[in-house]
């Protein structure tokens, strides 16, 4: 093969790849910028899964990212994952701080260990009123899993309800990004996904189109780990997860000053389980097993989400993302506020 012919074939292949990438941008992504973590991971279109509700932010954020040596700056500390640390200015604890009036510091659960925080000298000398342990449901097996039988809980479990002193602050609406976005490299990644299917996300059919505001509102876009991390969990595993949370509670409340509160973010699959057409993908969570235990201080988010669904509240979770929308974050902040101001005894 002559050099000229080889070059012509190479240029033709390159042009064809670029042309196909352009078609992917034009007809699949429709030139819309990707904003959701699920649309980005799975190479899905924002035109299909991007929500239309306005998001709201606190600017600047009311809550602050904390360090161990600043624990004594806060009335409440949160040890949490991306549901607490991602987009700090619209996270649920901003709504809680506004409506409760107490200062809140947030620790990244991937960087700080609960035991290390509780055993630090700053914490011992000036412990917070409340420690909220927040984790997404699918990561509980790796974060809260105990081999002990958890037969006794020694910590004090009776606390006075907090009295709110609301702040006169309103969140601001976020401007939507309406700019067209031509990204040939994104088209290339989509072509790669077509040739080598990406199994990190899944799309499940819903029995209703009234839960989300996106164009594909009759479908649920989820992270595959929502299923994979729980499908093989036995009831005995859920008991060990519960024991791990109870041990954290016992450790935190042993000083008789700090109240432990578990805040478990239901996986998106769990939150919309009742609306799935595929029965094999629904009812694999035992989230209710955790909230039914009277010994454990846990905010029953499952009940709040069920009530919100009954009221036709849309986009509690972002349709293109694994996380809560700003209205979902407000719902969670309200749930925690209710728990801290009305729930006084757990025996």
Phi, psi and omega in degrees: 000130182289156180300320181296318181291321178299318180295321180296319179294317180298314179296324178295317179296316179297315179297319181296318179296315180295320180295316178296323178295320177296319178297321177298318178296320186284316188258335178265304181277341180054034175062020180268135179293143179276129179238340183267149179291327180286321177294326178289313182294319185263002182056047176263163184272133173293333177299326179274319191245356178285131180286163181248355179288148177287133176267150182237145184226152170262117181233112002283166178299141179285316179279158184235150170288135189247159171240161183301322182283000177246013182305322184288001175275351191235143174282326181231136171241143179244128171252108189212172180261208186296341175293342178248334188255335180282136182050062186307329185282356174234007183292159186304326185290342173294318178294321178296314181295320179298316186274342179262325178087010178254150182283143184230130175245140186245129176253138177282119185295339179278350180247333185239136178266135182304315181299320180295322179294311183296328182271359179289153182294322180298318180295315182298320184285329182213073184290151178287163176292321185226139169240117180257120178261109184249129177215145172289147186302317187294342180263003180300321180301331180265344184254330184220088183214112185243143177267355182279157180285346178055049184279336182224143177239121188266339186292153176293133184241014177245122182225148177289141178294145178282149178254118183293144169229080189301147176263143181274074182226136178241139176290156182255143178291142178273143176283136179281142176274104183260004182290138173289149187223106177262112182231099182298325180295327176292321175299322178296319179294326177293318177299320177298320179296323179297319181283321179235092186309134177271118184259018182282341178233160176222152176243123182242144180282140178254156179277356181213157175247024185257010185262337184227167181254000182284170182293331178255055187287353176266011179230146181249120177266121184229164171279130185301332180294341175303327178269310189298323184283350183236344187303324185258008178285132176267168177301325178298326177292319178295327176294321179290325175296315179299319179297322177298318177294321178294325177293319175300316180300315181297318179297313184293319186273001180293342178276357179061016182236329186251130178266130177270135175225124175272134177231098184259117179283114178300139173302153180304322178298319179294316184297330183245019185304319184293347184254007181278138176283328181276106183296330181294338179265349181260164174059032176261356179264148172242040179305321181295339177293326179287314185286344181278347182280115184290344180281336189266128174281097183221136178282122184281072183299331179302321180290323179293321179292321178299318180294321179295322178295321178297330180269009178062034176283123185263157176056046171296314167260145176295133182295339181255011192214163176275349189259171178287150170284178177295326176290326174293320177297321177296319178301318179291317177301319178295321181295317179293320177300314178303316183296318185282337183258349181234333184271108188249336184226135172221107184255000000 
